[in-house]
């Protein structure tokens, strides 16, 4: 039986952060001056962790960061993951979330190694605004070249994640609609969550699902299409059939009831929820000389502690014990 928590949710998606270093300094994420804080494990150790989780029923592995394309050995890691078989003896679904800055050169080797999908974080399609948000000059052209490079070897559909903040980039919504249609990518808007370094989040900053739909409908009407329960994004097609957008609405429309995710941080801690205030030290168990079966037992016990849901915006909300750049989304 696949990994299941005490609420009966099947845990199928493993997200591994392979570094908390990043070559971008986005104003809503790296809002403090912390920089990288946690050690990285060896690629072989992440592979062992993935192998044990796959043996417990994981079918999707997403590599995250910081910025995962900064990590040496990434291509080799993807090809090792591509050799793994799920318990149903199917191919593993391997994805990467990247800021796209290094993607132009790496898309082909990653696709050849067996990568299934790529998600690129972009919070503006206006180069000037992009530079102000990322605090990196000329990044927009570089990332756009990366997105197009990923489409060539068939890493389609390339998904674009855009975190919306009121007053920062919410005027980019219809421009992103055009971008999705012109570039043939799926743009997913994400409601801002309280996971930034300086803890500046407030409900007023959040641009909600309803607002995004209203704004986009001014550009062109949308129709909602079915999405799998465990998918975080609601899906919408433009009425003329050209182009698709998604909305990830954890604040206004939480989807915790169908959560299928578990995360491992760059230093080998298991986080059963993005908003966990407690972590479980898998790396220490590995260092103690545990066998793969003992690791599997530890993981099963940990999944029993998986939180029912987040409590964003509720009285008594306790911020996550790490910020997003140190978790990896
Ligand atoms: S907030 Fe936690 S429980 Fe809810 S969907 Fe995200 S990871 Fe799952």
Boltz pocket constraint, residues with backbone or C-beta under 6 A from the ligand:
constraints:
  - pocket:
      binder: B
      contacts: [[A, 255], [A, 256], [A, 259], [A, 260], [A, 261], [A, 272], [A, 273], [A, 274], [A, 275], [A, 307], [A, 308], [A, 309], [A, 310]]
      max_distance: 6.0
